[in-house]
Amino acid sequence: MTTPLIQADQLRLAQASAEPPQVFDCRFRLGQPEAGLQLWREAHIPGSQHLDLDRHLADLSRSGGRHPLPDEDSFRSTLQQLGVRPERPIVVLDDMGGQLAAARAWWMLSQWAGHPNVTLLDGGLAAWQAIEGEWQTGDDVVPEPSDWQPQFSSAGLIAMAEVAASDALKVDARAGERFRGEQEPMDPRAGHIPGAVNRPCAENLDGEGRFKSVAELDGELPRADEAIAYCGSGVTACHNILAYRIAGRPLPRLYVGSWSEWSSDPTRPAETDVSSP
């Protein structure tokens, strides 16, 4: 099984090759929509482009939670404008171990749009800094548009009505305080989908912000014949899906609307008790 991760030293070697990968910097800050782009402008890996959660990886005008997917035509256009081609490898990264929002980009590019070679920089920009990688500033990348026609697949998605009717294990990527309903800073109601278990996505990472080993992840991730990944708005849930991929386990389906959509519907029940994997 090929790994969906790339290490910082591997990325530096790849950048120096005759066919360097296309690098997308996906830094984002909740509640600060311009912060990710500004951080990228201040310093980024040479040649990387900023891929923004709100502008590129979601369509905030659509219904279905705080970060609905863009429609297929819109995302196809975005990828073409960014110069994405299936023959050129892609590396995605952020500065939070993939949580905001590189794992979402990995899922959308590889699992939804079907790009054949997408990896996430393990450890993110801290790992790049640790090997004393080079940096650039400013808006210096002008991509050559492509004509790629992605073949989108909805097999990895599940809608709210299907989630409600499914016996699949619901795996919640939010922090324990939100899962247990002790606090809810963003969404209409506190709690979690009935029967769900909590796997905070931060627990996929070690103390250096890198993904844990295959054996550790395989031993820790909730087990079920079928699983559904969700979080607050379908972003950090992708981090758990990536962890399942690293562990060599079947991938959960993504409930994009997640708790932000579920809690907005007063007919949907909520639980606040504690469940464990």
C-alpha positions as CSV (number, residue, x, y, z in Angstrom):
1,M,0.0,0.0,0.0
2,T,1.4,3.4,-0.9
3,T,1.3,6.0,1.8
4,P,-0.8,9.2,1.4
5,L,1.9,11.1,3.3
6,I,5.1,12.7,2.1
7,Q,8.0,13.7,4.4
8,A,9.6,17.1,4.2
9,D,12.9,15.8,2.9
10,Q,11.1,13.9,0.2
11,L,9.3,17.0,-0.8
12,R,12.5,19.0,-1.0
13,L,14.0,16.3,-3.3
14,A,10.9,16.2,-5.4
15,Q,10.9,20.0,-5.9
16,A,14.5,19.8,-7.2
17,S,13.5,17.1,-9.8
18,A,12.7,17.7,-13.4
19,E,9.0,17.1,-12.7
20,P,8.2,18.8,-9.3
21,P,4.8,18.3,-7.7
22,Q,2.2,21.0,-7.5
23,V,2.0,22.2,-3.9
24,F,-1.1,23.6,-2.2
25,D,-0.9,25.5,1.0
26,C,-4.3,25.0,2.8
27,R,-3.7,27.1,5.9
28,F,-7.0,28.4,7.5
29,R,-8.2,29.9,10.7
30,L,-11.8,29.5,11.9
31,G,-13.4,32.8,12.4
32,Q,-10.6,34.6,10.4
33,P,-11.4,33.9,6.7
34,E,-8.5,36.0,5.4
35,A,-5.9,34.7,7.8
36,G,-4.8,31.7,5.7
37,L,-4.1,33.7,2.6
38,Q,-2.2,36.3,4.6
39,L,-0.1,33.7,6.2
40,W,0.7,32.2,2.8
41,R,1.7,35.7,1.5
42,E,4.0,36.2,4.4
43,A,5.9,33.0,3.9
44,H,5.3,29.8,2.0
45,I,7.1,26.9,0.4
46,P,8.5,28.0,-3.0
47,G,6.1,27.6,-5.9
48,S,3.2,26.7,-3.6
49,Q,-0.3,28.1,-4.2
50,H,-2.9,28.9,-1.6
51,L,-5.9,26.7,-1.6
52,D,-8.6,28.3,0.6
53,L,-11.2,26.4,2.6
54,D,-13.9,29.0,2.2
55,R,-13.2,30.0,-1.5
56,H,-12.0,26.8,-3.1
57,L,-12.9,23.8,-0.8
58,A,-16.4,24.9,0.1
59,D,-19.3,26.9,-1.3
60,L,-20.7,29.0,1.5
61,S,-23.7,30.0,-0.6
62,R,-25.1,26.4,-0.5
63,S,-27.1,24.8,2.2
64,G,-25.9,21.8,4.2
65,G,-23.8,23.0,7.1
66,R,-21.0,25.5,7.5
67,H,-18.7,24.2,4.8
68,P,-20.8,22.6,2.0
69,L,-18.9,21.1,-0.9
70,P,-18.9,23.2,-4.1
71,D,-20.8,21.6,-6.9
72,E,-18.8,19.5,-9.3
73,D,-18.8,22.1,-12.1
74,S,-17.4,24.8,-9.8
75,F,-14.7,22.6,-8.4
76,R,-13.7,21.4,-11.8
77,S,-13.4,25.0,-12.9
78,T,-11.3,25.8,-9.8
79,L,-8.9,22.9,-10.5
80,Q,-8.5,23.9,-14.1
81,Q,-7.8,27.5,-13.2
82,L,-5.2,26.3,-10.7
83,G,-3.5,24.2,-13.4
84,V,-4.2,20.8,-11.9
85,R,-3.4,17.9,-14.1
86,P,-3.7,14.2,-13.3
87,E,-0.2,13.4,-14.5
88,R,1.4,15.9,-12.1
89,P,1.6,14.8,-8.4
90,I,0.0,17.1,-5.8
91,V,1.2,17.8,-2.2
92,V,-1.2,19.5,0.2
93,L,-0.2,21.0,3.5
94,D,-1.1,23.3,6.4
95,D,0.4,24.3,9.8
96,M,-1.9,22.1,11.9
97,G,-1.0,18.6,11.0
98,G,-3.5,18.5,8.2
99,Q,-6.5,19.5,10.3
100,L,-7.1,22.9,8.7
101,A,-7.5,22.3,5.9
102,A,-5.1,20.0,4.1
103,A,-6.9,16.8,4.9
104,R,-10.1,18.2,3.4
105,A,-8.1,19.1,0.2
106,W,-6.6,15.6,0.2
107,W,-10.1,14.1,0.4
108,M,-11.6,16.4,-2.3
109,L,-8.8,15.9,-4.7
110,S,-8.1,12.2,-4.3
111,Q,-11.4,10.6,-3.1
112,W,-13.9,12.9,-4.8
113,A,-12.3,14.3,-7.9
114,G,-10.2,11.2,-8.5
115,H,-6.7,12.7,-8.8
116,P,-4.4,9.7,-8.8
117,N,-1.4,11.1,-6.8
118,V,-2.2,13.3,-3.8
119,T,-0.1,13.3,-0.7
120,L,-0.2,15.3,2.5
121,L,3.0,16.8,4.0
122,D,3.5,15.0,7.2
123,G,4.1,17.5,10.0
124,G,3.2,20.4,7.7
125,L,5.1,23.6,7.7
126,A,6.8,22.8,11.0
127,A,8.4,19.8,9.4
128,W,9.5,22.0,6.5
129,Q,11.1,24.5,8.9
130,A,12.8,21.7,10.8
131,I,14.8,20.7,7.7
132,E,15.6,24.3,7.0
133,G,13.6,24.4,3.8
134,E,13.5,27.5,1.7
135,W,10.6,30.1,1.8
136,Q,9.1,32.6,-0.5
137,T,6.9,35.6,0.1
138,G,4.2,37.4,-1.9
139,D,1.9,36.3,-4.8
140,D,4.5,34.8,-7.1
141,V,2.7,31.9,-8.8
142,V,0.7,32.3,-11.9
143,P,-0.5,28.8,-12.9
144,E,-1.1,27.7,-16.5
145,P,-4.7,26.6,-16.7
146,S,-5.4,23.0,-17.5
147,D,-8.3,21.2,-19.3
148,W,-8.6,18.3,-16.8
149,Q,-12.0,16.7,-16.6
150,P,-12.2,15.0,-13.2
151,Q,-14.5,12.0,-12.9
152,F,-16.2,12.8,-9.7
153,S,-17.4,10.0,-7.4
154,S,-20.0,10.3,-4.7
155,A,-19.3,6.8,-3.3
156,G,-17.5,8.3,-0.4
157,L,-20.3,10.7,0.6
158,I,-23.4,10.3,2.7
159,A,-26.3,12.7,3.2
160,M,-28.1,13.6,6.4
161,A,-31.2,11.4,5.8
162,E,-29.0,8.4,5.0
163,V,-26.9,9.0,8.1
164,A,-30.1,9.0,10.2
165,A,-31.2,5.7,8.7
166,S,-27.8,4.0,8.7
167,D,-26.6,1.5,11.2
168,A,-23.0,2.4,10.4
169,L,-20.8,3.6,13.2
170,K,-20.7,7.4,13.4
171,V,-17.2,8.7,14.2
172,D,-17.1,12.3,15.5
173,A,-13.8,14.1,14.9
174,R,-14.5,17.1,17.2
175,A,-12.8,17.7,20.5
176,G,-14.3,15.8,23.5
177,E,-15.8,18.9,25.1
178,R,-18.0,19.5,22.0
179,F,-18.8,15.9,21.5
180,R,-20.0,15.6,25.1
181,G,-22.0,18.8,24.8
182,E,-20.1,20.6,27.5
183,Q,-19.6,23.5,25.1
184,E,-20.7,24.5,21.6
185,P,-19.1,27.6,20.2
186,M,-20.3,27.5,16.7
187,D,-23.4,25.4,16.0
188,P,-27.1,25.7,17.1
189,R,-27.1,22.9,19.6
190,A,-24.6,21.0,21.8
191,G,-24.1,17.2,21.7
192,H,-23.5,14.6,19.1
193,I,-25.4,12.3,16.7
194,P,-27.0,9.5,18.7
195,G,-24.8,6.4,18.9
196,A,-21.7,8.2,17.7
197,V,-18.2,7.6,19.2
198,N,-15.6,10.3,19.6
199,R,-12.3,10.2,17.9
200,P,-10.8,13.7,18.1
201,C,-8.7,14.2,15.0
202,A,-5.9,15.7,17.0
203,E,-5.3,12.2,18.5
204,N,-4.2,11.0,15.1
205,L,-1.0,13.0,15.6
206,D,2.1,12.5,17.7
207,G,3.8,15.2,19.8
208,E,5.5,16.7,16.8
209,G,2.3,17.1,14.8
210,R,3.0,14.1,12.5
211,F,0.7,11.2,12.0
212,K,1.1,8.3,14.4
213,S,2.5,5.0,13.0
214,V,0.3,2.6,11.0
215,A,0.2,0.2,14.0
216,E,-0.8,3.0,16.5
217,L,-3.6,4.3,14.2
218,D,-4.8,0.8,13.5
219,G,-5.0,0.1,17.2
220,E,-6.7,3.3,18.1
221,L,-9.2,4.1,15.4
222,P,-12.8,2.9,16.1
223,R,-13.6,-0.4,14.4
224,A,-16.7,-1.3,12.5
225,D,-17.7,-3.0,9.3
226,E,-19.0,0.4,8.1
227,A,-18.3,3.8,9.4
228,I,-19.4,7.4,8.8
229,A,-17.0,10.3,9.5
230,Y,-18.3,13.6,10.7
231,C,-17.2,16.7,12.7
232,G,-18.5,20.3,12.9
233,S,-18.6,21.0,9.2
234,G,-17.0,18.2,7.2
235,V,-13.4,19.5,7.5
236,T,-11.6,17.7,10.4
237,A,-13.7,14.6,9.6
238,C,-11.4,14.2,6.6
239,H,-8.4,14.0,8.9
240,N,-10.0,10.9,10.4
241,I,-10.6,9.5,7.0
242,L,-7.0,10.1,6.1
243,A,-6.0,8.3,9.3
244,Y,-8.0,5.3,8.3
245,R,-6.3,5.4,4.9
246,I,-2.8,5.5,6.6
247,A,-3.9,2.5,8.8
248,G,-4.9,0.5,5.7
249,R,-8.5,0.3,6.9
250,P,-11.6,0.8,4.7
251,L,-12.5,4.4,4.5
252,P,-15.5,5.9,6.3
253,R,-18.0,7.8,4.2
254,L,-17.9,11.6,4.7
255,Y,-21.0,13.3,6.1
256,V,-20.1,16.8,4.9
257,G,-23.0,18.7,6.6
258,S,-21.8,17.1,9.9
259,W,-23.0,18.6,13.2
260,S,-23.5,22.0,11.8
261,E,-26.3,20.7,9.5
262,W,-27.6,18.0,11.9
263,S,-28.0,20.5,14.9
264,S,-29.7,23.0,12.7
265,D,-32.6,20.6,12.1
266,P,-34.8,20.5,15.3
267,T,-36.3,17.1,14.3
268,R,-32.8,15.5,14.6
269,P,-32.1,14.1,18.1
270,A,-28.9,14.9,20.0
271,E,-27.1,13.0,22.7
272,T,-24.7,14.4,25.3
273,D,-23.6,11.2,27.0
274,V,-20.0,9.9,26.6
275,S,-19.4,7.0,24.2
276,S,-16.0,5.5,23.5
277,P,-14.6,3.5,20.6
